[in-house]
Amino acid sequence: MEALMKDILEEYGQTAAIVIIGLSMVKILWAVMGALSY
């Protein structure tokens, strides 16, 4: 049971990291697009 929990946590951690990185990239892209449109 403990090993299963660890696997879930590791997978969730990877997914969370990908989501956070993706959101950061979208934010940066949005800022760049906003700057270019002026």
Buried (B, 14 or more C-beta within 10 A) or exposed (E): EEEEEEEEEEEEEEEEEEEEEEEEEEEEEEEEEEEEEE
